[in-house]
Amino acid sequence: MGEGTPSGNGRPVVEIAGLYKSYRRGNQQIPVLENLNLSIPEGEFIALMGPSGSGKTTLLNLIAGIDQADAGTLVVAGTDITSLGETDLAAWRSRHIGFVFQFYNLLPVLTAFENVELPLLLSDLRRRERRRHVETALRVVGLGDRMDHYPRQLSGGQQQRVAIARAIITDPTIIVADEPTGDLDKRSAQEILSLMEGLNQEFRKTIIMVTHDPRAAQTARRQIFLDKGVLNTALNH
């Protein structure tokens, strides 16, 4: 199958070789990704595109350690995560992956501050340190004045900003975003994309984004197209 080559000069943060993933449907074994090879350098901003069922969300979930491959090697942030058990994988995810979802996944009973603070509650940071981290993250996404608001008091774009603040609060190696603008109007979507572009350019965050929107994909440095498990790449800028 296709192979993706890095567009930047950074060291590879994702190295995939011979990746295979299938799902069982009744008595059938349906292959989704077959012999997929991909290298993503540190500091890259990639858009994963393709038709429904092409395997893009599956690939994102494999890189994020949410799903597990049937075969192949998947080295992310220096660790072959295919060799990790569930407990070690959960610890690895909390250290290296920040998640951004289409529907925000905020807890409605918690304020913006409390939603962002959640990942830090498992850390050994003291309360004052946690507050400083949360305030910084919310300022980065432009919501320093909305810390005490609940999700219902925020627009969709603001809720997604809270979700991005939550994703970056632990300073993850990689931000994975699954259709982050899919539930937003055009203006809010552009604001979110500009924010993600800033995280990539100013903070050198590696971002892997699944999107069906060609306009959203143009924000990324590189586009990866998946169709029936076949991979092709295109450089944006």
Buried (B, 14 or more C-beta within 10 A) or exposed (E): BBBBEBBBEBEBBBBBBBBBBBEEEEEEEEBBBBBBBBBBBBBBBBBBBBEEEBBBBBBBBBBBBBBBBBEBBBBBBEBEBBEBEEEEBEEBBBEBBBBBBBEBEBEEEBBBBBBBBBBBEEEEBEEEEBBEBBBBBBEBBBBEEBBEBBBEEBEBBBBBBBBBBBBBBBEBBBBBBBBBBBBBEEEBBBBBBEBBBEBBEEEEBBBBBBBBBEEBBEBBBBBBBBBBBBBBBEEBE
